[in-house]
Amino acid sequence: MKNREQRITDTTKEIFALLETILVSLFIACLVFTYIFRLATIKGESMCNTLQPGDRVVFTTWYGEPEQGDIVIINADQSVTFTDSGEIETKPGLEKTIVKRIIAVEGQTIDIDFYRGSVKVDGKLLNEKYIKELTHNDGGAFTFKYPITVPEGYVFVMGDNRNRSKDSRYSDIGLVPEDDIVGEVVFRVLPLSRFGSLAK
């Protein structure tokens, strides 16, 4: 009799231990996907061919110093450009969340030749294997002011689908404050045919 009762007690303890492990694991997973990793769905064609409309991606909010080439989620509530005297000017932006690639960070100088479609950072021509086509569209945010040096605390962003992307070239986005970067896109989960990390 004792052996049977002992077996029942042991089994009950094992079940409770298993349930505790499952609950703790679920709690940790919830914390991770609430505060560190999040899911997003790509809308629009501005990041083609790297990201397609409908792609499901994981982005991390555990984001350090912005780096050239990072694909980031941005809160585009405000637009930052320069006045004619070269002062920073802040105006209302798109008032939505967008995804773009960082082309230049604070202190770097960006120069775009819209005729040739080329982009230079600090005088070096970028080898942009990720773009869909060359950069010919000037959105007018910095007309006649290229090259420009990105001020401290800001980044210059563009979409990979250069001629169908509203980004830092346009006056309703302009320079992006680092504080407005929500996180970095690190992984594509859907579609399964293109599952994997995103290279810079």
MDAnalysis code that builds the backbone (N, CA, C; Angstrom):
import MDAnalysis as mda
import numpy as np

u = mda.Universe.empty(600, n_residues=200, atom_resindex=np.repeat(np.arange(200), 3), trajectory=True)
u.add_TopologyAttr("name", ["N", "CA", "C"] * 200)
u.add_TopologyAttr("resid", np.arange(1, 201))
u.add_TopologyAttr("resname", ["MET", "LYS", "ASN", "ARG", "GLU", "GLN", "ARG", "ILE", "THR", "ASP", "THR", "THR", "LYS", "GLU", "ILE", "PHE", "ALA", "LEU", "LEU", "GLU", "THR", "ILE", "LEU", "VAL", "SER", "LEU", "PHE", "ILE", "ALA", "CYS", "LEU", "VAL", "PHE", "THR", "TYR", "ILE", "PHE", "ARG", "LEU", "ALA", "THR", "ILE", "LYS", "GLY", "GLU", "SER", "MET", "CYS", "ASN", "THR", "LEU", "GLN", "PRO", "GLY", "ASP", "ARG", "VAL", "VAL", "PHE", "THR", "THR", "TRP", "TYR", "GLY", "GLU", "PRO", "GLU", "GLN", "GLY", "ASP", "ILE", "VAL", "ILE", "ILE", "ASN", "ALA", "ASP", "GLN", "SER", "VAL", "THR", "PHE", "THR", "ASP", "SER", "GLY", "GLU", "ILE", "GLU", "THR", "LYS", "PRO", "GLY", "LEU", "GLU", "LYS", "THR", "ILE", "VAL", "LYS", "ARG", "ILE", "ILE", "ALA", "VAL", "GLU", "GLY", "GLN", "THR", "ILE", "ASP", "ILE", "ASP", "PHE", "TYR", "ARG", "GLY", "SER", "VAL", "LYS", "VAL", "ASP", "GLY", "LYS", "LEU", "LEU", "ASN", "GLU", "LYS", "TYR", "ILE", "LYS", "GLU", "LEU", "THR", "HIS", "ASN", "ASP", "GLY", "GLY", "ALA", "PHE", "THR", "PHE", "LYS", "TYR", "PRO", "ILE", "THR", "VAL", "PRO", "GLU", "GLY", "TYR", "VAL", "PHE", "VAL", "MET", "GLY", "ASP", "ASN", "ARG", "ASN", "ARG", "SER", "LYS", "ASP", "SER", "ARG", "TYR", "SER", "ASP", "ILE", "GLY", "LEU", "VAL", "PRO", "GLU", "ASP", "ASP", "ILE", "VAL", "GLY", "GLU", "VAL", "VAL", "PHE", "ARG", "VAL", "LEU", "PRO", "LEU", "SER", "ARG", "PHE", "GLY", "SER", "LEU", "ALA", "LYS"])
u.atoms.positions = np.array([
    [0.825, -1.205, 0.000],
    [0.000, 0.000, 0.000],
    [0.858, 1.253, 0.000],
    [1.882, 1.239, 0.845],
    [2.764, 2.399, 0.927],
    [3.450, 2.670, -0.406],
    [3.864, 1.600, -1.051],
    [4.551, 1.759, -2.338],
    [3.645, 2.422, -3.369],
    [2.362, 2.000, -3.358],
    [1.403, 2.579, -4.316],
    [1.181, 4.060, -4.013],
    [1.006, 4.390, -2.741],
    [0.814, 5.788, -2.350],
    [2.051, 6.621, -2.657],
    [3.210, 6.021, -2.428],
    [4.465, 6.722, -2.709],
    [4.591, 7.011, -4.201],
    [4.186, 6.012, -5.020],
    [4.257, 6.185, -6.475],
    [3.326, 7.307, -6.917],
    [2.118, 7.359, -6.342],
    [1.151, 8.409, -6.683],
    [1.711, 9.783, -6.301],
    [2.287, 9.845, -5.098],
    [2.885, 11.103, -4.618],
    [4.026, 11.541, -5.531],
    [4.880, 10.614, -5.891],
    [6.014, 10.923, -6.770],
    [5.531, 11.400, -8.138],
    [4.507, 10.722, -8.662],
    [3.951, 11.110, -9.967],
    [3.339, 12.508, -9.895],
    [2.632, 12.775, -8.808],
    [2.024, 14.097, -8.621],
    [3.100, 15.178, -8.574],
    [4.174, 14.913, -7.836],
    [5.290, 15.870, -7.754],
    [5.909, 16.124, -9.124],
    [6.071, 15.050, -9.898],
    [6.650, 15.184, -11.246],
    [5.753, 16.030, -12.144],
    [4.431, 15.807, -12.040],
    [3.481, 16.586, -12.856],
    [3.557, 18.061, -12.486],
    [3.570, 18.335, -11.171],
    [3.652, 19.724, -10.725],
    [4.982, 20.375, -11.149],
    [6.062, 19.598, -11.070],
    [7.375, 20.122, -11.490],
    [7.371, 20.439, -12.982],
    [6.742, 19.547, -13.768],
    [6.651, 19.770, -15.214],
    [5.809, 21.004, -15.521],
    [4.667, 21.125, -14.833],
    [3.799, 22.296, -15.030],
    [4.517, 23.587, -14.652],
    [5.289, 23.523, -13.572],
    [6.048, 24.701, -13.133],
    [7.074, 25.099, -14.191],
    [7.753, 24.103, -14.753],
    [8.751, 24.364, -15.801],
    [8.096, 24.992, -17.032],
    [6.940, 24.457, -17.416],
    [6.221, 24.986, -18.582],
    [5.785, 26.425, -18.339],
    [5.223, 26.685, -17.155],
    [4.739, 28.033, -16.832],
    [5.884, 29.038, -16.776],
    [7.005, 28.648, -16.179],
    [8.173, 29.540, -16.113],
    [8.704, 29.813, -17.516],
    [8.756, 28.765, -18.346],
    [9.230, 28.926, -19.725],
    [8.323, 29.870, -20.517],
    [7.003, 29.704, -20.348],
    [6.046, 30.590, -21.025],
    [6.186, 32.029, -20.538],
    [6.397, 32.196, -19.251],
    [6.567, 33.528, -18.673],
    [7.818, 34.204, -19.244],
    [8.914, 33.451, -19.306],
    [10.167, 34.000, -19.864],
    [9.985, 34.333, -21.337],
    [9.311, 33.436, -22.076],
    [9.070, 33.688, -23.504],
    [8.240, 34.950, -23.694],
    [7.227, 35.134, -22.847],
    [6.388, 36.349, -22.919],
    [7.210, 37.596, -22.658],
    [8.087, 37.525, -21.651],
    [8.955, 38.665, -21.342],
    [9.878, 38.992, -22.508],
    [10.478, 37.934, -23.077],
    [11.413, 38.127, -24.202],
    [10.707, 38.756, -25.383],
    [9.505, 38.235, -25.729],
    [8.803, 38.743, -26.904],
    [8.009, 40.011, -26.622],
    [8.011, 40.467, -25.382],
    [7.397, 41.751, -25.060],
    [8.441, 42.845, -24.983],
    [9.602, 42.534, -24.406],
    [10.594, 43.559, -24.122],
    [11.863, 43.475, -24.963],
    [12.126, 42.357, -25.613],
    [13.372, 42.224, -26.380],
    [13.103, 41.963, -27.858],
    [12.279, 40.962, -28.169],
    [11.967, 40.643, -29.562],
    [10.485, 40.845, -29.828],
    [10.187, 41.355, -31.021],
    [8.793, 41.535, -31.426],
    [8.630, 41.128, -32.888],
    [7.384, 40.855, -33.248],
    [7.065, 40.512, -34.632],
    [6.462, 41.723, -35.340],
    [6.750, 41.845, -36.630],
    [6.162, 42.914, -37.441],
    [5.878, 42.368, -38.832],
    [4.884, 42.958, -39.481],
    [4.551, 42.602, -40.867],
    [4.946, 43.764, -41.773],
    [5.666, 43.455, -42.837],
    [6.123, 44.483, -43.769],
    [4.967, 44.929, -44.653],
    [4.784, 46.244, -44.734],
    [3.760, 46.820, -45.606],
    [4.451, 47.721, -46.620],
    [3.987, 47.672, -47.850],
    [4.571, 48.517, -48.882],
    [5.800, 47.901, -49.517],
    [6.302, 48.565, -50.564],
    [7.382, 48.024, -51.392],
    [8.709, 48.755, -51.217],
    [8.823, 49.610, -50.207],
    [10.013, 50.459, -50.107],
    [11.300, 49.707, -49.793],
    [11.185, 48.463, -49.262],
    [12.391, 47.700, -48.942],
    [12.610, 46.511, -49.881],
    [11.870, 46.455, -50.988],
    [12.098, 45.397, -51.984],
    [13.493, 45.576, -52.589],
    [14.216, 44.568, -52.925],
    [13.824, 43.172, -52.875],
    [14.204, 42.483, -51.558],
    [14.805, 43.233, -50.645],
    [15.231, 42.641, -49.374],
    [14.035, 42.148, -48.577],
    [13.034, 43.017, -48.433],
    [11.808, 42.671, -47.721],
    [10.618, 42.930, -48.627],
    [9.730, 41.956, -48.708],
    [8.556, 42.049, -49.569],
    [7.311, 42.357, -48.734],
    [6.302, 42.980, -49.341],
    [5.040, 43.184, -48.613],
    [4.501, 41.862, -48.096],
    [4.100, 41.850, -46.829],
    [3.573, 40.636, -46.224],
    [4.598, 39.803, -45.482],
    [5.897, 40.085, -45.673],
    [6.930, 39.359, -44.918],
    [6.713, 39.569, -43.426],
    [6.895, 38.492, -42.656],
    [6.848, 38.602, -41.198],
    [8.283, 38.578, -40.680],
    [8.643, 39.595, -39.903],
    [10.019, 39.718, -39.431],
    [10.048, 39.847, -37.913],
    [11.198, 39.468, -37.361],
    [11.461, 39.663, -35.936],
    [12.399, 40.852, -35.813],
    [12.040, 41.792, -34.933],
    [12.973, 42.885, -34.651],
    [13.237, 42.944, -33.160],
    [14.449, 43.397, -32.830],
    [14.835, 43.481, -31.434],
    [14.805, 44.927, -30.957],
    [14.213, 45.126, -29.786],
    [14.207, 46.448, -29.184],
    [15.452, 46.636, -28.309],
    [16.231, 45.562, -28.163],
    [17.488, 45.604, -27.417],
    [18.557, 46.087, -28.385],
    [18.522, 47.379, -28.671],
    [19.309, 47.938, -29.773],
    [20.329, 48.928, -29.235],
    [21.583, 48.747, -29.613],
    [22.647, 49.621, -29.143],
    [22.885, 50.798, -30.076],
    [24.150, 51.025, -30.393],
    [24.520, 52.134, -31.279],
    [24.099, 51.808, -32.716],
    [23.422, 52.735, -33.388],
    [23.068, 52.499, -34.797],
    [24.324, 52.315, -35.653],
    [24.239, 51.407, -36.606],
    [25.367, 51.154, -37.495],
    [24.907, 51.217, -38.945],
    [25.808, 51.648, -39.790],
    [25.536, 51.706, -41.223],
    [25.150, 50.312, -41.721],
    [24.048, 50.230, -42.441],
    [23.585, 48.954, -42.977],
    [22.481, 48.305, -42.169],
    [22.271, 48.758, -40.929],
    [21.189, 48.191, -40.105],
    [19.825, 48.458, -40.750],
    [18.956, 47.456, -40.723],
    [17.557, 47.643, -41.127],
    [16.770, 47.898, -39.849],
    [16.108, 49.046, -39.790],
    [15.496, 49.458, -38.526],
    [14.021, 49.821, -38.685],
    [13.294, 49.635, -37.586],
    [11.917, 50.098, -37.469],
    [11.983, 51.497, -36.855],
    [11.277, 52.450, -37.469],
    [11.383, 53.855, -37.073],
    [10.006, 54.422, -36.763],
    [9.943, 55.187, -35.705],
    [8.752, 55.970, -35.400],
    [8.895, 57.305, -36.139],
    [8.163, 57.459, -37.241],
    [8.334, 58.632, -38.117],
    [7.307, 59.722, -37.831],
    [7.130, 60.035, -36.551],
    [6.169, 61.070, -36.176],
    [6.662, 62.474, -36.485],
    [7.992, 62.638, -36.559],
    [8.528, 63.961, -36.831],
    [9.505, 63.926, -37.998],
    [9.700, 65.084, -38.602],
    [10.639, 65.250, -39.703],
    [11.709, 66.245, -39.280],
    [12.962, 65.926, -39.581],
    [14.065, 66.811, -39.217],
    [14.865, 67.150, -40.478],
    [14.924, 68.418, -40.790],
    [15.707, 68.895, -41.942],
    [16.523, 70.111, -41.495],
    [17.113, 70.808, -42.458],
    [17.892, 72.008, -42.162],
    [17.171, 73.234, -42.698],
    [17.291, 74.340, -41.986],
    [16.820, 75.627, -42.518],
    [17.847, 76.129, -43.521],
    [17.525, 77.212, -44.215],
    [18.460, 77.788, -45.185],
    [19.770, 78.227, -44.538],
    [19.705, 78.530, -43.234],
    [20.919, 78.950, -42.523],
    [21.687, 77.767, -41.935],
    [21.169, 76.545, -42.165],
    [21.873, 75.347, -41.707],
    [21.483, 74.873, -40.328],
    [20.476, 75.499, -39.727],
    [20.003, 75.075, -38.411],
    [19.060, 73.868, -38.547],
    [19.028, 73.034, -37.507],
    [18.123, 71.886, -37.505],
    [16.691, 72.375, -37.307],
    [15.791, 71.863, -38.155],
    [14.385, 72.255, -38.102],
    [13.519, 71.008, -37.949],
    [12.643, 71.007, -36.949],
    [11.760, 69.867, -36.701],
    [10.326, 70.229, -37.048],
    [9.692, 69.348, -37.841],
    [8.297, 69.558, -38.257],
    [7.539, 68.240, -38.112],
    [6.202, 68.267, -38.192],
    [5.441, 67.008, -38.169],
    [5.870, 66.094, -39.314],
    [5.916, 64.793, -39.049],
    [6.343, 63.824, -40.055],
    [5.186, 63.006, -40.597],
    [5.484, 61.752, -40.909],
    [4.468, 60.864, -41.489],
    [3.470, 60.362, -40.451],
    [3.871, 60.416, -39.185],
    [3.028, 59.944, -38.084],
    [2.643, 58.476, -38.256],
    [3.639, 57.674, -38.605],
    [3.446, 56.227, -38.659],
    [4.801, 55.541, -38.511],
    [4.769, 54.232, -38.347],
    [5.990, 53.454, -38.201],
    [6.428, 52.931, -39.564],
    [7.734, 53.064, -39.847],
    [8.266, 52.641, -41.145],
    [9.512, 51.782, -40.935],
    [9.911, 51.070, -41.987],
    [11.143, 50.275, -41.931],
    [12.078, 50.746, -43.047],
    [13.343, 51.033, -42.687],
    [14.333, 51.530, -43.646],
    [15.715, 50.990, -43.283],
    [16.689, 51.292, -44.136],
    [18.073, 50.903, -43.887],
    [18.895, 52.152, -43.532],
    [19.735, 52.040, -42.512],
    [20.614, 53.154, -42.159],
    [21.750, 53.244, -43.176],
    [21.871, 54.416, -43.784],
    [22.910, 54.647, -44.795],
    [24.085, 55.411, -44.204],
    [23.797, 56.319, -43.278],
    [24.865, 57.086, -42.624],
    [24.461, 57.391, -41.189],
    [25.440, 57.380, -40.297],
    [25.197, 57.688, -38.885],
    [25.831, 59.028, -38.546],
    [25.660, 59.460, -37.295],
    [26.151, 60.773, -36.886],
    [27.630, 60.951, -37.220],
    [27.941, 62.145, -37.733],
    [29.326, 62.459, -38.068],
    [29.737, 62.054, -39.469],
    [28.953, 61.198, -40.126],
    [29.292, 60.784, -41.494],
    [28.698, 61.763, -42.501],
    [29.368, 61.891, -43.617],
    [28.917, 62.784, -44.684],
    [28.371, 61.954, -45.836],
    [27.147, 62.267, -46.238],
    [26.511, 61.535, -47.331],
    [26.373, 62.435, -48.546],
    [26.677, 61.872, -49.711],
    [26.565, 62.609, -50.968],
    [25.849, 61.706, -51.974],
    [24.786, 62.215, -52.577],
    [24.020, 61.436, -53.553],
    [24.094, 62.135, -54.903],
    [24.526, 61.402, -55.908],
    [24.531, 61.902, -57.286],
    [23.289, 61.307, -57.960],
    [22.237, 62.108, -58.027],
    [20.965, 61.593, -58.543],
    [21.014, 61.323, -60.044],
    [21.925, 61.985, -60.754],
    [22.055, 61.735, -62.191],
    [22.658, 60.346, -62.430],
    [23.746, 60.039, -61.706],
    [24.390, 58.728, -61.857],
    [23.709, 57.658, -60.993],
    [22.967, 58.091, -59.983],
    [22.305, 57.140, -59.099],
    [23.206, 56.569, -58.029],
    [24.321, 57.250, -57.766],
    [25.317, 56.726, -56.824],
    [25.201, 57.391, -55.453],
    [25.627, 56.649, -54.435],
    [25.609, 57.149, -53.054],
    [27.005, 56.994, -52.470],
    [27.528, 58.086, -51.920],
    [28.833, 58.049, -51.261],
    [28.671, 58.429, -49.796],
    [29.419, 57.749, -48.937],
    [29.483, 58.093, -47.526],
    [30.946, 58.307, -47.169],
    [31.226, 59.503, -46.639],
    [32.601, 59.905, -46.328],
    [33.506, 59.760, -47.557],
    [32.955, 60.112, -48.714],
    [33.721, 60.101, -49.956],
    [33.887, 58.738, -50.600],
    [33.370, 57.684, -49.967],
    [33.524, 56.330, -50.489],
    [32.223, 55.857, -51.118],
    [32.293, 55.410, -52.361],
    [31.126, 54.900, -53.068],
    [30.640, 53.620, -52.407],
    [29.350, 53.597, -52.055],
    [28.795, 52.408, -51.415],
    [28.561, 51.300, -52.432],
    [28.912, 50.093, -52.054],
    [28.628, 48.914, -52.873],
    [27.314, 48.331, -52.371],
    [26.209, 48.811, -52.937],
    [24.881, 48.495, -52.408],
    [24.244, 47.327, -53.169],
    [24.644, 46.129, -52.815],
    [24.123, 44.934, -53.486],
    [22.657, 44.696, -53.165],
    [22.183, 45.317, -52.094],
    [20.819, 45.081, -51.618],
    [19.765, 45.923, -52.339],
    [20.158, 46.963, -53.092],
    [19.149, 47.848, -53.681],
    [18.513, 47.233, -54.927],
    [17.282, 47.639, -55.177],
    [16.558, 47.146, -56.349],
    [17.003, 47.874, -57.608],
    [17.248, 49.180, -57.473],
    [17.722, 49.976, -58.603],
    [18.475, 51.183, -58.070],
    [19.164, 51.881, -58.949],
    [19.981, 53.014, -58.533],
    [19.135, 54.160, -57.982],
    [19.799, 55.059, -57.256],
    [19.116, 56.145, -56.540],
    [18.991, 57.380, -57.425],
    [17.859, 57.514, -58.111],
    [17.660, 58.654, -59.016],
    [16.667, 59.683, -58.486],
    [15.808, 59.298, -57.563],
    [14.782, 60.224, -57.069],
    [15.291, 61.069, -55.913],
    [15.142, 62.387, -56.053],
    [15.473, 63.314, -54.978],
    [14.162, 63.825, -54.391],
    [13.921, 63.518, -53.125],
    [12.673, 63.936, -52.495],
    [12.627, 65.398, -52.107],
    [13.743, 66.107, -52.242],
    [13.748, 67.541, -52.004],
    [14.024, 67.995, -50.589],
    [14.297, 67.076, -49.673],
    [14.546, 67.477, -48.287],
    [15.819, 68.294, -48.148],
    [16.814, 67.987, -48.977],
    [18.100, 68.672, -48.874],
    [18.554, 69.171, -50.245],
    [17.627, 69.668, -51.048],
    [17.941, 70.117, -52.396],
    [19.068, 71.144, -52.372],
    [20.048, 70.907, -53.232],
    [21.226, 71.760, -53.392],
    [22.101, 71.802, -52.134],
    [21.891, 70.858, -51.227],
    [22.685, 70.879, -50.001],
    [23.506, 69.615, -49.810],
    [23.532, 68.735, -50.801],
    [24.411, 67.573, -50.706],
    [25.799, 68.013, -51.149],
    [26.851, 67.494, -50.516],
    [26.820, 66.515, -49.422],
    [26.375, 67.148, -48.108],
    [25.793, 66.316, -47.231],
    [25.419, 66.783, -45.898],
    [26.088, 65.894, -44.852],
    [26.393, 66.487, -43.728],
    [26.962, 65.741, -42.611],
    [25.848, 65.489, -41.595],
    [25.692, 64.244, -41.214],
    [24.625, 63.863, -40.291],
    [24.971, 64.384, -38.891],
    [24.084, 65.188, -38.294],
    [24.370, 65.741, -36.967],
    [24.389, 64.672, -35.880],
    [24.951, 65.019, -34.753],
    [25.010, 64.115, -33.605],
    [23.599, 63.737, -33.166],
    [23.383, 62.435, -32.950],
    [22.089, 61.958, -32.469],
    [21.098, 61.626, -33.563],
    [21.540, 61.649, -34.835],
    [20.643, 61.389, -35.958],
    [21.244, 60.340, -36.892],
    [20.391, 59.770, -37.751],
    [20.841, 58.879, -38.827],
    [20.141, 59.276, -40.123],
    [20.739, 58.893, -41.234],
    [20.155, 59.103, -42.567],
    [19.742, 57.740, -43.081],
    [18.469, 57.583, -43.455],
    [17.955, 56.273, -43.862],
    [17.389, 56.315, -45.281],
    [17.432, 55.151, -45.944],
    [16.771, 55.002, -47.248],
    [16.212, 53.591, -47.364],
    [15.196, 53.449, -48.208],
    [14.675, 52.129, -48.524],
    [15.521, 51.484, -49.607],
    [15.511, 50.158, -49.670],
    [16.291, 49.452, -50.693],
    [15.678, 49.602, -52.079],
    [14.389, 49.859, -52.150],
    [13.706, 50.104, -53.420],
    [13.712, 51.623, -53.636],
    [14.873, 52.135, -54.011],
    [15.182, 53.550, -53.930],
    [14.174, 54.483, -54.598],
    [13.627, 54.104, -55.704],
    [12.741, 55.021, -56.421],
    [11.269, 54.834, -56.059],
    [11.024, 53.965, -55.049],
    [9.665, 53.809, -54.536],
    [9.681, 53.820, -53.018],
    [10.584, 54.622, -52.474],
    [10.731, 54.695, -51.020],
    [10.703, 56.142, -50.559],
    [9.848, 56.434, -49.593],
    [9.862, 57.743, -48.939],
    [10.764, 57.592, -47.728],
    [11.851, 58.361, -47.693],
    [12.865, 58.187, -46.647],
    [13.534, 59.524, -46.339],
    [14.798, 59.497, -45.917],
    [15.471, 60.731, -45.497],
    [15.626, 61.755, -46.620],
    [15.427, 61.338, -47.857],
    [15.493, 62.293, -48.978],
    [14.271, 63.195, -49.024],
    [13.228, 62.845, -48.289],
    [11.960, 63.565, -48.353],
    [11.752, 64.412, -47.094],
    [11.153, 65.575, -47.289],
    [11.038, 66.549, -46.202],
    [10.088, 66.117, -45.090],
    [9.204, 65.129, -45.344],
    [8.339, 64.678, -44.256],
    [8.949, 63.520, -43.462],
    [10.212, 63.191, -43.761],
    [10.975, 62.259, -42.921],
    [12.309, 62.903, -42.533],
    [13.139, 63.199, -43.527],
    [14.417, 63.842, -43.248],
    [15.316, 62.975, -42.379],
    [16.123, 63.634, -41.573],
    [17.008, 62.919, -40.660],
    [16.184, 62.276, -39.550],
    [16.624, 61.119, -39.097],
    [15.872, 60.383, -38.074],
    [16.615, 60.451, -36.741],
    [15.979, 60.989, -35.694],
    [16.605, 60.973, -34.371],
    [16.829, 59.531, -33.906],
    [17.976, 59.271, -33.314],
    [18.261, 57.913, -32.826],
    [17.199, 57.444, -31.836],
    [16.642, 58.385, -31.077],
    [15.613, 58.026, -30.098],
    [14.325, 57.533, -30.752],
    [14.152, 57.805, -32.054],
    [12.956, 57.364, -32.773],
    [13.126, 55.995, -33.425],
    [14.299, 55.388, -33.233],
    [14.509, 54.022, -33.729],
    [13.907, 53.057, -32.716],
    [12.896, 52.328, -33.153],
    [12.183, 51.391, -32.271],
    [12.992, 50.114, -32.064],
    [13.662, 49.648, -33.125],
    [14.451, 48.429, -33.023],
    [15.057, 48.046, -34.356],
    [15.867, 46.994, -34.340],
    [16.546, 46.511, -35.542],
    [15.906, 45.212, -36.017],
    [15.629, 45.142, -37.319],
    [15.095, 43.910, -37.922],
    [16.246, 42.921, -38.069],
    [16.088, 41.728, -37.495],
    [17.193, 40.769, -37.476],
    [16.877, 39.443, -38.167],
    [15.593, 39.156, -38.386],
    [15.241, 37.816, -38.856],
    [13.921, 37.860, -39.606],
    [13.825, 37.077, -40.684],
    [12.547, 36.903, -41.376],
    [12.027, 35.508, -41.033],
    [10.768, 35.441, -40.580],
    [10.193, 34.140, -40.228],
    [9.222, 33.616, -41.284],
    [8.602, 34.519, -42.024],
    [7.694, 34.134, -43.108],
    [7.915, 35.056, -44.303],
    [7.794, 34.524, -45.522],
    [7.455, 33.134, -45.855],
    [8.610, 32.184, -45.547],
    [8.268, 30.926, -45.341],
    [9.268, 29.923, -44.988],
    [10.320, 29.750, -46.077],
    [9.941, 30.041, -47.325],
    [10.894, 29.891, -48.435],
    [12.049, 30.884, -48.339],
    [11.861, 31.971, -47.565],
    [12.932, 32.964, -47.389],
    [13.248, 33.163, -45.908],
    [13.004, 32.129, -45.125],
    [13.275, 32.139, -43.686],
    [14.762, 32.346, -43.442],
    [15.107, 33.237, -42.521],
    [16.521, 33.398, -42.181],
    [16.879, 34.798, -41.754],
    [18.158, 34.972, -41.373],
    [18.644, 36.268, -40.929],
    [18.819, 37.204, -42.124],
    [18.891, 38.496, -41.822],
    [19.020, 39.505, -42.872],
    [20.429, 40.087, -42.822],
    [21.170, 39.868, -43.887],
    [22.557, 40.354, -43.950],
    [22.580, 41.839, -44.282],
    [23.626, 42.498, -43.829],
    [23.806, 43.923, -44.131],
    [24.371, 44.083, -45.530],
])
